[in-house]
């Protein structure tokens, strides 16, 4: 698949073809009570035939398993300094684990390696006590050697819990800082794409200080070793794509 804007190949994880290879990507087969991810027709979004259903029964449990899919070097990613990630999601099957408090799930990572470390950007969804939904991101900050909040914004879902014709498609545009290009800081943009193709900016930040390590993996799912994300239930995701928007940095 070609991207007319950049001339670079779009890397697509086709959910219809994941059924045989999914557990090999996600690690050991999850126990029934642990995190799991499945390809299911009932999880289809965007009018497709299949989608990914991520189930979280006890995310903070010591017995919980990793449950994610990943795009990495086998799909051509290596030391990337500029990526565009797209996906359609519906988080309304998630339930906050603590009454009266926000429930939060980090589910998308741009990372230097696959697994439980090396993350450069983490995207999360958050359920507020008012039962509305936010989407936000943490970015790795090289000078302080820690994550900083890049921001959060309202996730556009139908009011009153009524399902929209199609859930929103989210696009994440990420650039590492590049001294070669004369920039001191990287940038992040999170957009919502309506079914008709209209793009609305949800979140923008242009001072990400993250140049020392570049991205070679994009992971979608949950890693069990993180702090409990504060939600249980299910997250539906479909049409997961990663687009290299510039040549790898040296």
C-alpha positions as CSV (number, residue, x, y, z in Angstrom):
1,X,0.0,0.0,0.0
2,X,1.5,3.4,-1.0
3,X,1.1,6.7,0.8
4,X,0.6,9.4,-1.7
5,X,1.7,12.1,0.7
6,X,5.2,10.7,1.3
7,X,5.8,8.0,-1.3
8,X,6.7,5.6,1.5
9,X,5.1,2.2,2.0
10,X,2.4,1.9,4.6
11,X,3.1,-1.0,7.0
12,X,-0.3,-2.6,7.8
13,X,-1.1,-5.2,10.3
14,X,-4.0,-7.0,8.7
15,X,-6.2,-8.3,11.5
16,X,-7.7,-10.9,9.1
17,X,-4.3,-12.6,8.8
18,X,-3.3,-12.5,12.5
19,X,-5.1,-15.6,13.9
20,X,-2.2,-18.0,13.4
21,X,0.7,-15.7,14.3
22,X,-0.7,-13.7,17.2
23,X,0.4,-15.8,20.1
24,X,3.9,-16.0,18.8
25,X,4.0,-12.2,18.8
26,X,2.4,-11.8,22.2
27,X,4.5,-14.3,24.0
28,X,3.2,-17.3,26.1
29,X,-0.5,-18.2,25.7
30,X,-2.4,-16.2,28.3
31,X,-4.4,-17.9,31.1
32,X,-8.1,-17.4,31.0
33,X,-8.1,-14.9,33.8
34,X,-5.1,-12.9,32.4
35,X,-4.7,-10.3,29.7
36,X,-5.5,-11.6,26.2
37,X,-5.8,-10.4,22.7
38,X,-7.8,-12.1,19.9
39,X,-8.8,-11.7,16.3
40,X,-12.6,-11.7,16.2
41,X,-15.3,-10.8,13.8
42,X,-17.3,-9.2,16.6
43,X,-14.4,-6.8,17.2
44,X,-14.4,-5.5,13.6
45,X,-14.5,-1.7,13.2
46,X,-14.2,0.5,10.1
47,X,-16.5,-1.9,8.2
48,X,-13.8,-4.6,8.1
49,X,-14.3,-8.4,8.6
50,X,-12.1,-8.8,11.7
51,X,-10.7,-6.7,14.5
52,X,-8.6,-7.1,17.6
53,X,-10.2,-7.5,21.0
54,X,-7.9,-6.8,24.0
55,X,-9.3,-8.2,27.2
56,X,-8.1,-7.0,30.6
57,X,-9.4,-9.1,33.5
58,X,-6.7,-8.3,36.1
59,X,-4.0,-6.1,34.5
60,X,-2.0,-5.6,37.7
61,X,-1.8,-9.3,38.5
62,X,1.6,-11.0,38.9
63,X,0.2,-13.8,36.7
64,X,-1.1,-11.6,33.9
65,X,0.6,-12.1,30.5
66,X,1.7,-9.6,28.0
67,X,-0.9,-9.2,25.2
68,X,0.2,-7.1,22.3
69,X,0.9,-7.1,18.6
70,X,4.0,-5.4,17.2
71,X,5.5,-4.0,13.9
72,X,9.3,-3.8,13.9
73,X,12.4,-4.7,11.8
74,X,10.6,-7.6,10.1
75,X,8.3,-4.9,8.5
76,X,11.2,-2.5,7.7
77,X,11.4,-0.3,10.8
78,X,14.9,0.4,12.0
79,X,16.1,3.6,13.8
80,X,13.1,5.7,12.7
81,X,13.0,9.4,13.5
82,X,9.6,10.0,12.0
83,X,6.5,7.8,12.0
84,X,2.8,8.1,11.5
85,X,0.6,5.5,13.3
86,X,-3.1,5.0,12.6
87,X,-5.8,2.8,14.2
88,X,-9.5,2.8,14.9
89,X,-10.5,2.1,18.5
90,X,-13.5,1.8,20.7
91,X,-12.7,1.8,24.5
92,X,-16.3,1.8,25.8
93,X,-16.0,-1.8,26.9
94,X,-13.5,-0.8,29.5
95,X,-14.6,-0.3,33.1
96,X,-12.7,1.7,35.7
97,X,-11.3,-0.6,38.4
98,X,-11.7,1.9,41.3
99,X,-15.0,3.6,41.9
100,X,-14.9,7.4,41.8
101,X,-11.5,7.6,40.2
102,X,-10.2,7.7,36.6
103,X,-9.4,4.5,34.9
104,X,-6.4,4.5,32.6
105,X,-4.9,2.1,30.0
106,X,-1.6,2.7,28.1
107,X,-1.9,0.6,24.9
108,X,0.3,2.0,22.2
109,X,4.1,2.3,22.4
110,X,6.8,3.6,20.1
111,X,10.0,1.9,21.3
112,X,13.6,1.0,20.7
113,X,12.9,-2.7,21.3
114,X,10.0,-5.0,21.6
115,X,8.8,-6.0,25.1
116,X,9.0,-4.2,28.4
117,X,11.4,-1.4,27.9
118,X,12.8,1.2,25.5
119,X,9.6,3.1,25.1
120,X,9.9,6.6,23.5
121,X,6.2,7.5,23.3
122,X,3.2,5.9,25.2
123,X,-0.4,6.7,24.1
124,X,-3.2,6.0,26.6
125,X,-6.9,6.2,27.0
126,X,-8.5,7.4,30.2
127,X,-12.0,7.0,31.5
128,X,-13.0,10.0,33.8
129,X,-15.4,9.7,36.8
130,X,-17.9,11.4,34.6
131,X,-17.7,8.5,32.2
132,X,-16.2,10.5,29.4
133,X,-13.0,9.4,27.6
134,X,-9.6,11.1,27.0
135,X,-6.7,10.2,24.9
136,X,-3.2,11.3,25.8
137,X,0.5,10.6,25.6
138,X,3.7,10.4,27.6
139,X,7.0,11.1,25.9
140,X,10.5,10.1,27.0
141,X,12.6,13.1,28.0
142,X,16.3,12.5,27.5
143,X,17.6,15.3,29.7
144,X,15.6,14.1,32.8
145,X,15.7,10.4,31.9
146,X,12.0,10.0,32.5
147,X,8.5,10.3,31.0
148,X,6.7,13.6,30.8
149,X,3.0,14.2,30.0
150,X,2.7,15.4,26.4
151,X,-1.0,16.2,27.0
152,X,-4.5,14.7,26.9
153,X,-7.6,15.6,25.0
154,X,-11.3,14.5,24.7
155,X,-11.7,11.3,22.7
156,X,-14.6,12.0,20.2
157,X,-17.2,9.4,20.9
158,X,-21.0,9.7,20.6
159,X,-22.7,11.5,23.5
160,X,-24.6,9.4,26.0
161,X,-22.8,6.2,25.3
162,X,-24.7,5.7,22.0
163,X,-22.5,4.0,19.4
164,X,-21.5,6.1,16.4
165,X,-21.8,4.8,12.9
166,X,-18.1,4.2,13.0
167,X,-15.7,4.8,16.0
168,X,-13.1,7.5,15.5
169,X,-9.8,6.7,13.7
170,X,-6.8,8.1,15.5
171,X,-3.6,9.2,13.8
172,X,-0.4,9.8,15.8
173,X,2.3,11.7,14.0
174,X,5.7,11.5,15.9
175,X,9.1,13.1,15.1
176,X,12.3,12.7,17.1
177,X,14.5,15.7,17.7
178,X,16.9,16.1,14.8
179,X,20.0,18.2,15.2
180,X,20.9,17.3,11.6
181,X,17.7,19.1,10.5
182,X,18.4,22.1,12.7
183,X,15.7,21.4,15.2
184,X,16.3,21.2,18.9
185,X,13.0,19.4,19.7
186,X,10.8,16.7,18.3
187,X,7.0,16.9,17.8
188,X,3.8,15.0,18.4
189,X,0.4,15.5,16.8
190,X,-2.7,13.3,17.6
191,X,-5.6,13.7,15.2
192,X,-9.1,12.2,14.9
193,X,-10.3,11.3,11.5
194,X,-14.1,11.3,10.9
195,X,-15.8,8.6,8.6
196,X,-16.0,11.3,5.9
197,X,-12.2,11.9,6.1
198,X,-12.2,15.2,8.0
199,X,-9.1,15.5,10.2
200,X,-9.4,17.3,13.6
201,X,-6.4,18.1,15.8
202,X,-6.8,16.7,19.3
203,X,-3.3,17.2,20.7
204,X,-0.1,18.9,19.6
205,X,3.3,19.3,21.2
206,X,6.5,20.5,19.5
207,X,9.1,20.3,22.3
208,X,9.7,16.6,22.8
209,X,13.4,16.1,23.8
210,X,13.9,12.6,22.6
211,X,16.7,12.3,20.2
212,X,19.2,9.9,21.8
213,X,17.3,6.7,20.8
214,X,15.1,6.2,17.8
215,X,12.1,3.9,17.2
216,X,12.4,0.4,15.8
217,X,9.1,-1.1,17.2
218,X,5.5,0.0,17.4
219,X,3.5,-2.1,19.9
220,X,-0.3,-2.1,20.4
221,X,-1.6,-3.9,23.5
222,X,-0.7,-4.1,27.2
223,X,2.5,-5.1,29.0
224,X,1.8,-6.8,32.3
225,X,4.8,-5.5,34.2
226,X,3.6,-1.9,34.1
227,X,1.6,-0.5,37.0
228,X,-2.0,-1.6,36.9
229,X,-3.7,0.7,34.3
230,X,-6.9,0.9,36.4
231,X,-9.4,-0.6,34.0
232,X,-10.8,-4.0,33.2
233,X,-13.0,-5.2,30.3
234,X,-12.2,-5.0,26.6
235,X,-10.7,-2.6,24.1
236,X,-11.5,-3.0,20.4
237,X,-8.9,-1.9,17.8
238,X,-8.8,-2.2,14.0
239,X,-6.9,-1.1,10.9
240,X,-3.5,-0.7,12.7
241,X,-1.0,0.9,10.3
242,X,2.5,2.3,10.6
243,X,3.8,4.7,8.0
244,X,7.5,5.7,7.7
245,X,7.3,9.4,6.9
246,X,11.0,10.1,6.4
247,X,14.2,8.1,5.9
248,X,15.8,6.7,9.0
249,X,18.1,9.1,10.8
250,X,21.8,8.1,10.8
